[in-house]
Amino acid sequence: MKENEDNVKAPLSKRTKIISLIAVFNIVIGILGIILSLPFITLFISIKYGGIPTYKNGITIKQVLPNSPAEQAQLKQDDKILSINDSNVSKTNEFIDMVNTNKGKNVEIRIERNGQIHSVQLTPRNNPPVGEGSVGINIVDQSLKIDKQPLALLVPTTIIRAYQGTELRLISPLVPARPGFSYEYRDKSFTRLKELVYGVAYIVLGVGLWTMRKWGLYLNIGLTGLGLVLSIPYLFNLANYNALFRSFGSNMSGSINIMTALVNIGVDILIVVYLYKQRKLFQ
């Protein structure tokens, strides 16, 4: 037993401060990655609803705000929106995109009311009052259904659905989460699942480096190599880095985004080189 303890302590005693710092950094990054992978907005909306909302094609007006273009056009509660300028719309986000594209322009909206088709014309406002929207209506997906579930089942189910690429998003962060202010979003690139996998991988990497295991060294080399391979398309067109950062909500200038990405790659390479030079310390 004493000999085994000595064997464990031996490599740990040789661990440099830099290796310790790298190990802790990777563990922290991994934990943050897992936290960021969680669908907090989707969880908030689902808990607010008391279940998982599911949507089918169709948009229904639930409220017409006073002194709005919608009121002037005589739109009414429970009208079903069919199209804008002859372009069919079936989801709230499609309607919002069409309205935003035509701000300040006269548009024709086709609706269904009591089984009859009507057309109205209005002009979406460029600068509407906060929380009212350009048209001045609150809308919901027509066939909104709430799959009621107990909280203990709702939370894990919502998280799993998000990792599978289906989650809910608020139309505007300035309004409360209720039907009409959220829409279903499908992430075909499975961003949250990737963040979860990377988070777990970095925690495992940090533990491997902290305990001075050779597999930790090789895992670091492998992850860095994978990152470099995935960066190749961006390196040939650095402007892609700006688009990538924008997708994560970055408001920094394009040059800063590109510089940040290149610095990250450089630091990763330096860490790999340093650890490889210290490879004899790992067991």
Number of C-alpha atoms within 10 A of each C-alpha: 6 6 8 9 9 11 12 13 12 14 17 19 10 13 17 13 9 12 19 17 14 18 24 18 15 23 23 15 18 24 18 15 22 20 14 14 21 19 20 16 16 26 22 15 23 25 19 14 16 16 22 23 20 14 16 13 12 18 28 26 20 19 19 22 17 12 9 22 20 22 17 14 15 13 25 18 15 18 22 25 28 22 18 21 13 11 13 15 20 18 22 25 18 16 20 16 11 17 20 16 11 18 16 15 13 12 18 16 20 22 22 15 15 8 9 7 13 14 15 15 18 20 20 23 19 14 11 13 11 9 13 16 20 23 23 21 23 19 24 24 27 22 13 17 14 15 13 15 15 10 13 8 11 18 18 12 16 23 20 15 14 24 21 17 17 18 25 23 18 20 16 12 12 10 13 15 21 13 20 22 21 25 21 19 15 13 14 9 10 14 14 21 18 15 20 20 14 19 24 18 19 24 23 19 26 28 17 20 29 22 19 25 19 16 14 21 21 18 19 25 19 13 17 17 15 11 13 16 12 11 17 11 12 18 16 9 9 19 14 17 23 21 16 14 18 15 10 8 9 13 12 12 11 18 13 13 22 22 14 14 18 16 12 12 15 11 11 19 15 12 17 19 13 13 20 16 10 15 15 10 18 20 16
